[in-house]
Amino acid sequence: MRKDRDIPRAASDGIPPGRVRTLWVEEPARRYRLPDPVRTAAVRAVIIVAVTLVQAMVALLCSLAGSWLAFPMVLSTVASVVAATWGVLDVWVTRQVWRQRHGVVSAPSSSARQVRQSRRPQRLSGA
């Protein structure tokens, strides 16, 4: 039975010859995880949009086939498009509300800070 240590490695691996290569390497996340209410709204929106796309495809195929089901499917697809639009807007509104309630830190840029510092003496001397 061969072990991972027995497998010859290329010099470009970057792993010392005595160490075993692990299967899983944990890396830090590049972006933070979405807050729970925003993630819930996003999952709901994705499901609604997916159902809408399936309905649109069924409505198209029924229309091409000349089926009696085409008209009800088109009507339900229109209703689903309205619901999908609501779902996507719900994600956006939920994200904005979460940001306002939980106080996301926003720091002014250095150029804005310089403008404020340059105006400060003017305000104090003009009052």
C-alpha positions as semicolon CSV with decimal commas, in nm:
position;residue;x (nm);y (nm);z (nm)
1;M;0,000;0,000;0,000
2;R;0,144;0,333;-0,107
3;K;0,115;0,633;0,115
4;D;0,108;0,995;0,011
5;R;0,465;1,029;0,136
6;D;0,583;0,773;-0,115
7;I;0,453;0,966;-0,416
8;P;0,729;1,173;-0,574
9;R;0,654;1,543;-0,594
10;A;0,757;1,810;-0,838
11;A;0,988;2,081;-0,710
12;S;0,722;2,341;-0,779
13;D;0,476;2,192;-0,523
14;G;0,608;2,411;-0,245
15;I;0,569;2,131;0,009
16;P;0,883;2,012;0,189
17;P;0,975;1,650;0,108
18;G;0,909;1,521;0,462
19;R;0,554;1,657;0,495
20;V;0,233;1,485;0,391
21;R;0,005;1,672;0,154
22;T;-0,339;1,720;0,308
23;L;-0,653;1,670;0,109
24;W;-0,833;1,981;0,239
25;V;-0,673;2,318;0,295
26;E;-0,877;2,570;0,491
27;E;-0,865;2,919;0,345
28;P;-1,009;3,235;0,496
29;A;-1,326;3,365;0,333
30;R;-1,281;3,649;0,089
31;R;-1,624;3,792;0,167
32;Y;-1,829;3,783;0,482
33;R;-2,136;3,562;0,504
34;L;-2,470;3,731;0,433
35;P;-2,685;3,806;0,739
36;D;-2,958;3,549;0,803
37;P;-3,259;3,762;0,695
38;V;-3,085;3,866;0,374
39;R;-2,978;3,510;0,295
40;T;-3,333;3,384;0,358
41;A;-3,475;3,646;0,123
42;A;-3,211;3,561;-0,140
43;V;-3,291;3,188;-0,126
44;R;-3,662;3,265;-0,155
45;A;-3,598;3,491;-0,455
46;V;-3,384;3,229;-0,630
47;I;-3,656;2,964;-0,586
48;I;-3,927;3,199;-0,718
49;V;-3,715;3,298;-1,018
50;A;-3,637;2,932;-1,095
51;V;-4,008;2,839;-1,085
52;T;-4,084;3,138;-1,307
53;L;-3,830;3,026;-1,565
54;V;-3,973;2,674;-1,567
55;Q;-4,324;2,812;-1,610
56;A;-4,212;3,036;-1,894
57;M;-4,053;2,737;-2,070
58;V;-4,366;2,524;-2,025
59;A;-4,583;2,812;-2,152
60;L;-4,361;2,847;-2,459
61;L;-4,366;2,476;-2,534
62;C;-4,743;2,459;-2,485
63;S;-4,788;2,755;-2,719
64;L;-4,571;2,592;-2,984
65;A;-4,762;2,265;-2,951
66;G;-5,102;2,438;-2,970
67;S;-5,213;2,293;-2,638
68;W;-5,513;2,421;-2,443
69;L;-5,282;2,459;-2,143
70;A;-5,093;2,745;-2,312
71;F;-5,328;3,025;-2,205
72;P;-5,342;2,932;-1,834
73;M;-4,965;2,886;-1,831
74;V;-4,908;3,229;-1,984
75;L;-5,134;3,386;-1,721
76;S;-4,956;3,207;-1,439
77;T;-4,620;3,304;-1,587
78;V;-4,720;3,671;-1,583
79;A;-4,820;3,636;-1,218
80;S;-4,491;3,460;-1,143
81;V;-4,291;3,739;-1,308
82;V;-4,461;3,986;-1,073
83;A;-4,378;3,759;-0,777
84;A;-4,017;3,718;-0,893
85;T;-3,978;4,094;-0,921
86;W;-4,113;4,128;-0,569
87;G;-3,871;3,862;-0,448
88;V;-3,567;4,034;-0,594
89;L;-3,676;4,371;-0,456
90;D;-3,732;4,202;-0,119
91;V;-3,365;4,098;-0,112
92;W;-3,255;4,453;-0,186
93;V;-3,486;4,611;0,075
94;T;-3,399;4,352;0,340
95;R;-3,028;4,417;0,282
96;Q;-3,073;4,793;0,317
97;V;-3,286;4,757;0,632
98;W;-3,030;4,522;0,789
99;R;-2,752;4,769;0,715
100;Q;-2,943;5,056;0,874
101;R;-3,042;4,861;1,185
102;H;-2,703;4,709;1,248
103;G;-2,495;5,017;1,174
104;V;-2,249;4,922;0,904
105;V;-1,940;5,134;0,958
106;S;-1,867;5,373;0,678
107;A;-1,547;5,574;0,699
108;P;-1,502;5,883;0,487
109;S;-1,228;5,879;0,232
110;S;-0,906;6,065;0,293
111;S;-0,999;6,335;0,043
112;A;-1,328;6,401;0,224
113;R;-1,140;6,415;0,554
114;Q;-0,898;6,674;0,415
115;V;-1,183;6,893;0,291
116;R;-1,350;6,880;0,634
117;Q;-1,025;6,970;0,809
118;S;-0,966;7,262;0,575
119;R;-1,320;7,397;0,636
120;R;-1,310;7,355;1,013
121;P;-1,106;7,670;1,091
122;Q;-1,328;7,870;0,856
123;R;-1,642;7,767;1,042
124;L;-1,492;7,846;1,382
125;S;-1,358;8,187;1,279
126;G;-1,673;8,282;1,086
127;A;-1,911;8,217;1,379
